[in-house]
Amino acid sequence: MTQRPSGRLAGKVALISGGARGMGAAEARLFAAEGARVAIADVRDDLAAELVQEITRAGGVARAYHLDVSDPDSWGATCERLVADFGGLDVLVNNAGISGSPADIVGTALEDWQAVLAVNQTGSFLGMKHAVPLLRERGGGAIVQVSSTFAKRGVPELAAYSTTKAAVAGLAKNAAMSYVGDNIRVNSLHPGLIDTPLVADSPVDAIIAATPMGRRGRPEEVAYAALFLASDEASFITGAELFVDGGFDCKGQNL
Ligand SMILES: NC(=O)c1ccc[n+]([C@@H]2O[C@H](COP(=O)([O-])OP(=O)(O)OC[C@H]3O[C@@H](n4cnc5c(N)ncnc54)[C@H](O)[C@@H]3O)[C@@H](O)[C@H]2O)c1
């Protein structure tokens, strides 16, 4: 990818949950290249540390934080360290997510259901709960909720996952209205099929066939959308849903 950094996030501090690999890592690279100081918050300390080195070598500013998004104490400790390191927070990307075992409702074990909800849904709630007070202290900020095209579709084999992605988008709208008076913008991002480790072992031919552009997206293509929503360029946008899906959602609506 050709990067032409122009400081679109200059002066901002951004926390990206699940920032160690996949789309979160692409966002961390791009946000840092655009001038943000980036907190890469993930359970994968090894990958997060490697990415911090890469960003630092490229002239950016990033730090790794061990964060389990499903654990409120982990959020508390991460935010405390982040404020000590960077002085505050301007942008939260609630990106960490897991897919769980593919199954319909009847076939989903309660433990699997709870595990997916804990990371994708409760993790996103906890992220906002901890970030909003910090954003308020800075006079406002932006939250990007990473949902999915599957938030809007009946996907028989992903009962828990698609439920959480609808919840994440719903939470974005709730927060957008709750905090509009605090100058905090909250939007949801809806990727289609994106080429990351999350889907490396999944059968995806049917999704590609249903995607008008006929291919997977690249993590960088989602990162640019996250960058826009995180930046002041999106200053009049809150409560919106942005699809980065090669036309998947549009085709679904018009079939
Ligand atoms: N790849 C796709 O096709 C696709 C499509 C739509 C939406 N999404 C969503 O995009 C987001 C990123 O997905 P990806 O494809 O980059 O996945 P990925 O598996 O490559 O990356 C997810 C990251 O989240 C981290 N993570 C997992 N559990 C965590 C936890 N409890 N606490 C903190 N970090 C945790 C992982 O360590 C990993 O670094 C997810 O929310 C996913 O649901 C992905």
The ligand as a Tripos MOL2 file, in Angstrom:
@<TRIPOS>MOLECULE
LIG
   44    48     1     0     0
SMALL
NO_CHARGES

@<TRIPOS>ATOM
      1 N1        -12.3050  -10.6070    8.7920 N.am      1 LIG1
      2 C1        -13.5680  -10.4290    8.4310 C.2       1 LIG1
      3 O1        -14.0130  -10.8930    7.3630 O.2       1 LIG1
      4 C2        -14.4940   -9.5840    9.2950 C.ar      1 LIG1
      5 C3        -15.7020   -9.1530    8.7280 C.ar      1 LIG1
      6 C4        -16.5460   -8.3310    9.4770 C.ar      1 LIG1
      7 C5        -16.1890   -7.9590   10.7580 C.ar      1 LIG1
      8 N2        -15.0100   -8.4000   11.2950 N.ar      1 LIG1
      9 C6        -14.6850   -7.9110   12.6430 C.3       1 LIG1
     10 O2        -13.5170   -7.1240   12.6010 O.3       1 LIG1
     11 C7        -12.8260   -7.1990   13.8450 C.3       1 LIG1
     12 C8        -11.3770   -7.5640   13.5930 C.3       1 LIG1
     13 O3        -11.3690   -8.8370   12.9830 O.3       1 LIG1
     14 P1        -10.1270   -9.4390   12.1940 P.3       1 LIG1
     15 O4        -10.6860  -10.1000   11.0040 O.co2     1 LIG1
     16 O5         -9.0570   -8.4220   12.0530 O.co2     1 LIG1
     17 O6         -9.7200  -10.5800   13.2290 O.3       1 LIG1
     18 P2         -8.3090  -11.1200   13.7680 P.3       1 LIG1
     19 O7         -8.6140  -12.4200   14.4270 O.co2     1 LIG1
     20 O8         -7.2720  -11.0800   12.7120 O.co2     1 LIG1
     21 O9         -7.9270  -10.0380   14.8670 O.3       1 LIG1
     22 C9         -8.6730   -9.9090   16.0490 C.3       1 LIG1
     23 C10        -7.7560   -9.3970   17.1390 C.3       1 LIG1
     24 O10        -8.5390   -9.3480   18.3450 O.3       1 LIG1
     25 C11        -7.7600   -9.8850   19.3940 C.3       1 LIG1
     26 N3         -8.6090  -10.3870   20.4750 N.ar      1 LIG1
     27 C12        -9.3660  -11.5100   20.4940 C.ar      1 LIG1
     28 N4         -9.9590  -11.6520   21.6980 N.ar      1 LIG1
     29 C13        -9.5610  -10.5860   22.4470 C.ar      1 LIG1
     30 C14        -9.8510  -10.1580   23.7790 C.ar      1 LIG1
     31 N5        -10.6240  -10.8990   24.5980 N.pl3     1 LIG1
     32 N6         -9.2950   -9.0220   24.2170 N.ar      1 LIG1
     33 C15        -8.4900   -8.2820   23.4080 C.ar      1 LIG1
     34 N7         -8.1680   -8.6430   22.1450 N.ar      1 LIG1
     35 C16        -8.7280   -9.7750   21.6690 C.ar      1 LIG1
     36 C17        -6.9460  -10.9910   18.7430 C.3       1 LIG1
     37 O11        -5.8200  -11.3510   19.5260 O.3       1 LIG1
     38 C18        -6.5830  -10.3480   17.4090 C.3       1 LIG1
     39 O12        -5.3810   -9.6140   17.5070 O.3       1 LIG1
     40 C19       -13.5920   -8.2140   14.6810 C.3       1 LIG1
     41 O13       -14.4630   -7.5430   15.5490 O.3       1 LIG1
     42 C20       -14.3680   -9.0010   13.6450 C.3       1 LIG1
     43 O14       -15.5310   -9.5690   14.1710 O.3       1 LIG1
     44 C21       -14.1680   -9.2060   10.5910 C.ar      1 LIG1
@<TRIPOS>BOND
     1     1     2 1
     2     2     3 2
     3     2     4 1
     4     4     5 ar
     5     4    44 ar
     6     5     6 ar
     7     6     7 ar
     8     7     8 ar
     9     8     9 1
    10     8    44 ar
    11     9    10 1
    12     9    42 1
    13    10    11 1
    14    11    12 1
    15    11    40 1
    16    12    13 1
    17    13    14 1
    18    14    15 2
    19    14    16 1
    20    14    17 1
    21    17    18 1
    22    18    19 2
    23    18    20 1
    24    18    21 1
    25    21    22 1
    26    22    23 1
    27    23    24 1
    28    23    38 1
    29    24    25 1
    30    25    26 1
    31    25    36 1
    32    26    27 ar
    33    26    35 ar
    34    27    28 ar
    35    28    29 ar
    36    29    30 ar
    37    29    35 ar
    38    30    31 1
    39    30    32 ar
    40    32    33 ar
    41    33    34 ar
    42    34    35 ar
    43    36    37 1
    44    36    38 1
    45    38    39 1
    46    40    41 1
    47    40    42 1
    48    42    43 1
@<TRIPOS>SUBSTRUCTURE
     1 LIG1         1 GROUP 0 **** ****
